[in-house]
Amino acid sequence: MASARQRILDAAVRRIAREGIDDVRIARIAMDAGVSAGLLHYHFASRDALLAEALEHSYERAGDARIAVGEDEPAPARLRAMIDQCLPLPGALRDDWVLWVELWLRAARDPELRPTAARLYARLHEWFSATIRELGVEDPEGLTDRLLALIDGYGIRALCEDPEMPVERAREAVWAAIAPELGLG
């Protein structure tokens, strides 16, 4: 069975993704996790601390799935699968996206959350740039920056259910934009 802290983080990810950090009730997270509100407060001093750790937890959980993405595939196929893992597909990936948006909004206002945002983004950047470097492009770091900007931009439109940008179209648009730089299209 998962530890109390693990259960709290799992419950927080689900609740924050569905209700937003400002509307989520700590007591509900505690109830969802099967712990007392006191125990939750023991582990997390504030909502922002809970958000930061929930994001780390979400990233780690998604990271386990991401690491296995196409590991035996050639780099182009692996990169396509990685892009899919970073778009707001229904389920856990959509929840992860909502948490990212929560972090971006709070970090824009709260300097204490900026290091968390920067650290998580740097890890995402390194994950992509490692695969892009395998493809021998001239500027892998720059291409990674552009790729993540594309994923973020198209992804937010897909997350908001823009009828002009379903997730499938976002996927195609991201790939179409980077494929020429990879020598693949």
N, C-alpha and C positions, 0 to 999 in steps of 0.2 A: 504494500500500500504506500502511496506517496506521502511524503512528510507534510506536516501542516503548512509549512511555508510554500511548498510546491502546490498544494491544493488552493491556497490563497491566491497565488500567482495565476494559476489556471482560471480560477473564478474571476479574477480581476480582468484578465484579458478578455474573457467573454462579455462581462458586464460593461467594461469601458468601451468595447467595440460597438455594443448595442445602445448604450445610453449616453456615452460621452463622460469624460472625467468629471465635469462640473455637476452633472445630474446623477451620477452613480452614488448610491448610498453605501457607506462602509459596512453598515449592518447587513445589507443584502449580500455583499461579497462574502462576509463572514458566514452568513447562513448558507450560501452556495457552497462554500468550502467546508462546511461542517465544523466550524470553529467559533469560539466566542469573539465578540467585537474587541474585547480586551486583548486577546491573543493577537488579533490582527494589528492592533495599535502597538503591541509589544514589538512586532516585527517591522512595522512601517510607521515612521514618525509623522508623516503627512501624506496627503493625496499626491503631491508631486513626487515624493519618494516612492510611493506605490506605483505611480505611472512610469517612472524611470525604470524601476525594477521589472514591472510588467512588460515593458518594451524589451528590455534585455532578455527576459524569459521567452517572450514571443520570438525574438530574433534567434535565440539559441534553439528553440524548438523547430523553427523553420529551417535553421541552419543544418540540423540533422538531416532533414529532407533534402535540402539544397546540395549538401555534400555528395549525396548519392545520385544527384541528377546527372544522368548520362555519363558517369565516370568512365565507362568503357567505350564511349562513343568518340568519333573524331571531333575536334574542337568546334567546327561549324554546327554540328548537330547538338553538341553540348550547350553551345551558346544560345541556340534557339530554345532549348529546354530551360535554361537559366532565365531567359527573358520571360517565359511563361510563369516561372516561379515568382517573378517579381511584378506580375500584373494582378489586379484585384479580381481573380477568379472566385466564384462562389465558395463559401466555406471559410476555412482557416485563413486562406490568403486574403480574402476580403477583410476579415477581422484584423489581420496584421496591417493592412493598409489603413484602416480607420485609426489604429493605434499610432501609425506613423504620422497621420494628419494631426492627431491630438498632440503628438510631440512637437511637430513643426510649429503649430499655433502657440503652444506654451513656451517653447524655446525662443520664439520671436519676442515674447514679453518678459521672460524670466531668464536672466543670465545664468542662473544656477543649472538650468537644464541644457544649456548650449553644449557643454562638454559631452553629455550623454548623446545628444544628436550628432555631434561631430564624430564621436567614437564609433557609433553604429554605422554611420554613413561611410566612414573610412574602411570598415570591415567589408561592407557591401562593395565598395570601390575595388578593394584588393581582390575579392572573389572574382569579379568580372575581369579585371585587368590581367589576372593570371592566365585566364583562358584566351583573352585577346592577344597577349604576348605570344602565345603558342602559334598564332596565325601569322606572325612576322610582320605586322603592320608597322609603319614608320613611327607613329606617335601613339603607342598603346594607352598612355595615361590620358591624353587628350580625347581619344576615341571613347574611352571609358566614361569620361566626363560627359561627352555628348550623348552617349547611350543612356546614362542614368537620367539626364535631363529629359530625354525623349520618353523614357519609361515613366518618369514622374509626371510629365505634362499630359501624355495620353492616358496614363493610369488614373489621374485625378478626374478626368472627364468620364472615363469608364466607371469609376467608383460612384460618381454622381449620377450615373445612368443617363448621361447625355444621349438622346436618341440617335445623334449623328456619330457617336463614338462608342459602340459596343466593344467589349473587350477583344473580340475577334478582330475587329477593324484596328484597334490599338496595336495588337500584336503585329498585324500586317504592316502597319505604318512604321512602327519601330524598325522592323526588319528591313523594309524597303529603304529606309533612311541610312542604315549602316552597312548594308550588304555591298554597295559599291566601294566603300572604304576598305572593306575586308577582301576585295577582289572576288566577290561571290555573286555579283549581280549587275 
